[in-house]
Amino acid sequence: MFTLAISHYTLTANHRELELRKYISSSADPDVCGAWDEESFAIHVRGKKYVKALKGFYEAIKAGTVVFAGSFFERDRVSLGGVVLANTKLFGEQEKQSISKAQSEYESKLRLKARDESKAIRMEMEKLHGGRNSGPGYIWPIWSNAHETEVVYGLNPNHSDKAEYLGPYSKKQLLDWAKAQYGYKLTRNQ
């Protein structure tokens, strides 16, 4: 048996807190288990094949070639859940493309967040409507096109609001709708 634990940035081998269970689901491998929390994780294995693999993984972690891969790593075109660790030395072209795609998506989300005015728009809409208690529903930013040139807003309207779900809507459309006291049906093609 071999256990690998990482806690508070400390890497230890043969840490004995994680144990294999005798009875687990039929879909799980009884010779491998793992656990994690907000600050640490551990992997525990038994059997020569798994011990050899985990010791190699331990060495890869120490060498700095292991990354958290949950945002891009897939197996058979299915995203994996939980803590996903991967050795970059074993990456093929598909994984490299997935990393590039995940990085682009992350950067796009950061740019969108930097340009997001949804809170200010919502406050202005409430002010224009005279302090309506329930507000205009939930508003969130969306890129208007693939070139990310303009931010528009999605809307999940309250049940009493006359508006099409999502939109997207421009800032001006939302503010004009609030000025009109939400008195007309807000549609995408205004």
Contacts in CASP RR format, 6 or more apart in sequence:
PFRMAT RR
TARGET T0000
AUTHOR 0000-0000-0000
METHOD contacts of the structure
MODEL  1
MFTLAISHYTLTANHRELELRKYISSSADPDVCGAWDEESFAIHVRGKKY
VKALKGFYEAIKAGTVVFAGSFFERDRVSLGGVVLANTKLFGEQEKQSIS
KAQSEYESKLRLKARDESKAIRMEMEKLHGGRNSGPGYIWPIWSNAHETE
VVYGLNPNHSDKAEYLGPYSKKQLLDWAKAQYGYKLTRNQ
1 20 0 8 1.000
1 44 0 8 1.000
1 45 0 8 1.000
1 46 0 8 1.000
1 47 0 8 1.000
1 51 0 8 1.000
2 13 0 8 1.000
2 14 0 8 1.000
2 44 0 8 1.000
2 45 0 8 1.000
2 46 0 8 1.000
2 50 0 8 1.000
2 51 0 8 1.000
2 54 0 8 1.000
2 55 0 8 1.000
3 13 0 8 1.000
3 14 0 8 1.000
3 15 0 8 1.000
3 16 0 8 1.000
3 17 0 8 1.000
3 18 0 8 1.000
3 42 0 8 1.000
3 43 0 8 1.000
3 44 0 8 1.000
3 45 0 8 1.000
4 11 0 8 1.000
4 12 0 8 1.000
4 13 0 8 1.000
4 15 0 8 1.000
4 42 0 8 1.000
4 43 0 8 1.000
4 44 0 8 1.000
4 54 0 8 1.000
4 57 0 8 1.000
4 58 0 8 1.000
4 61 0 8 1.000
5 11 0 8 1.000
5 12 0 8 1.000
5 13 0 8 1.000
5 15 0 8 1.000
5 17 0 8 1.000
5 18 0 8 1.000
5 40 0 8 1.000
5 41 0 8 1.000
5 42 0 8 1.000
6 12 0 8 1.000
6 40 0 8 1.000
6 41 0 8 1.000
6 42 0 8 1.000
6 61 0 8 1.000
7 39 0 8 1.000
7 40 0 8 1.000
8 39 0 8 1.000
8 40 0 8 1.000
11 58 0 8 1.000
11 61 0 8 1.000
11 62 0 8 1.000
13 55 0 8 1.000
13 58 0 8 1.000
15 42 0 8 1.000
17 42 0 8 1.000
18 33 0 8 1.000
18 34 0 8 1.000
18 35 0 8 1.000
18 42 0 8 1.000
18 43 0 8 1.000
18 44 0 8 1.000
19 33 0 8 1.000
19 44 0 8 1.000
20 30 0 8 1.000
20 31 0 8 1.000
20 33 0 8 1.000
20 44 0 8 1.000
20 46 0 8 1.000
21 30 0 8 1.000
21 33 0 8 1.000
24 30 0 8 1.000
24 33 0 8 1.000
31 45 0 8 1.000
31 46 0 8 1.000
31 47 0 8 1.000
31 50 0 8 1.000
32 43 0 8 1.000
32 44 0 8 1.000
32 45 0 8 1.000
32 50 0 8 1.000
33 43 0 8 1.000
33 44 0 8 1.000
33 45 0 8 1.000
34 41 0 8 1.000
34 42 0 8 1.000
34 43 0 8 1.000
34 44 0 8 1.000
35 41 0 8 1.000
35 42 0 8 1.000
36 42 0 8 1.000
36 82 0 8 1.000
36 83 0 8 1.000
41 83 0 8 1.000
43 54 0 8 1.000
43 57 0 8 1.000
45 51 0 8 1.000
45 53 0 8 1.000
45 54 0 8 1.000
57 66 0 8 1.000
57 85 0 8 1.000
57 87 0 8 1.000
60 66 0 8 1.000
60 87 0 8 1.000
60 89 0 8 1.000
61 85 0 8 1.000
65 87 0 8 1.000
65 88 0 8 1.000
65 89 0 8 1.000
66 85 0 8 1.000
66 86 0 8 1.000
66 87 0 8 1.000
66 88 0 8 1.000
67 85 0 8 1.000
67 86 0 8 1.000
67 88 0 8 1.000
68 83 0 8 1.000
68 84 0 8 1.000
68 85 0 8 1.000
69 84 0 8 1.000
69 85 0 8 1.000
69 86 0 8 1.000
70 79 0 8 1.000
70 80 0 8 1.000
70 81 0 8 1.000
70 82 0 8 1.000
70 83 0 8 1.000
70 84 0 8 1.000
71 102 0 8 1.000
71 106 0 8 1.000
72 95 0 8 1.000
72 98 0 8 1.000
72 99 0 8 1.000
72 101 0 8 1.000
72 102 0 8 1.000
73 79 0 8 1.000
73 80 0 8 1.000
73 84 0 8 1.000
73 86 0 8 1.000
73 95 0 8 1.000
73 98 0 8 1.000
74 80 0 8 1.000
74 98 0 8 1.000
86 95 0 8 1.000
91 99 0 8 1.000
108 143 0 8 1.000
108 148 0 8 1.000
111 148 0 8 1.000
112 141 0 8 1.000
112 142 0 8 1.000
112 143 0 8 1.000
112 148 0 8 1.000
112 151 0 8 1.000
113 141 0 8 1.000
115 141 0 8 1.000
115 151 0 8 1.000
116 141 0 8 1.000
116 151 0 8 1.000
117 141 0 8 1.000
117 151 0 8 1.000
117 171 0 8 1.000
118 139 0 8 1.000
118 140 0 8 1.000
118 141 0 8 1.000
118 153 0 8 1.000
121 139 0 8 1.000
121 153 0 8 1.000
121 171 0 8 1.000
121 174 0 8 1.000
121 175 0 8 1.000
122 135 0 8 1.000
122 136 0 8 1.000
122 137 0 8 1.000
122 139 0 8 1.000
124 175 0 8 1.000
124 178 0 8 1.000
125 135 0 8 1.000
125 136 0 8 1.000
125 174 0 8 1.000
125 175 0 8 1.000
125 177 0 8 1.000
125 178 0 8 1.000
126 132 0 8 1.000
126 135 0 8 1.000
126 136 0 8 1.000
126 178 0 8 1.000
128 175 0 8 1.000
128 178 0 8 1.000
128 179 0 8 1.000
129 135 0 8 1.000
129 136 0 8 1.000
129 178 0 8 1.000
129 181 0 8 1.000
129 182 0 8 1.000
134 158 0 8 1.000
134 160 0 8 1.000
135 158 0 8 1.000
136 155 0 8 1.000
136 157 0 8 1.000
136 158 0 8 1.000
136 161 0 8 1.000
136 174 0 8 1.000
136 177 0 8 1.000
136 178 0 8 1.000
136 182 0 8 1.000
137 155 0 8 1.000
137 156 0 8 1.000
137 157 0 8 1.000
137 158 0 8 1.000
137 161 0 8 1.000
138 155 0 8 1.000
138 156 0 8 1.000
139 153 0 8 1.000
139 154 0 8 1.000
139 155 0 8 1.000
139 174 0 8 1.000
140 153 0 8 1.000
140 154 0 8 1.000
141 151 0 8 1.000
141 152 0 8 1.000
141 153 0 8 1.000
141 154 0 8 1.000
142 151 0 8 1.000
142 152 0 8 1.000
142 153 0 8 1.000
142 154 0 8 1.000
142 168 0 8 1.000
143 150 0 8 1.000
143 151 0 8 1.000
143 152 0 8 1.000
144 150 0 8 1.000
144 151 0 8 1.000
144 152 0 8 1.000
144 168 0 8 1.000
152 167 0 8 1.000
152 168 0 8 1.000
152 169 0 8 1.000
152 170 0 8 1.000
152 171 0 8 1.000
153 167 0 8 1.000
153 168 0 8 1.000
153 169 0 8 1.000
153 170 0 8 1.000
153 171 0 8 1.000
153 174 0 8 1.000
154 166 0 8 1.000
154 167 0 8 1.000
154 168 0 8 1.000
154 169 0 8 1.000
155 163 0 8 1.000
155 165 0 8 1.000
155 166 0 8 1.000
155 167 0 8 1.000
155 169 0 8 1.000
155 174 0 8 1.000
155 186 0 8 1.000
156 165 0 8 1.000
156 166 0 8 1.000
157 163 0 8 1.000
157 164 0 8 1.000
157 165 0 8 1.000
157 186 0 8 1.000
161 182 0 8 1.000
161 186 0 8 1.000
162 182 0 8 1.000
162 183 0 8 1.000
162 184 0 8 1.000
162 185 0 8 1.000
162 186 0 8 1.000
163 177 0 8 1.000
163 182 0 8 1.000
163 185 0 8 1.000
163 186 0 8 1.000
163 187 0 8 1.000
164 185 0 8 1.000
164 186 0 8 1.000
164 187 0 8 1.000
164 188 0 8 1.000
167 188 0 8 1.000
168 188 0 8 1.000
169 177 0 8 1.000
169 186 0 8 1.000
169 188 0 8 1.000
169 190 0 8 1.000
173 186 0 8 1.000
173 190 0 8 1.000
174 186 0 8 1.000
177 183 0 8 1.000
177 184 0 8 1.000
177 186 0 8 1.000
END
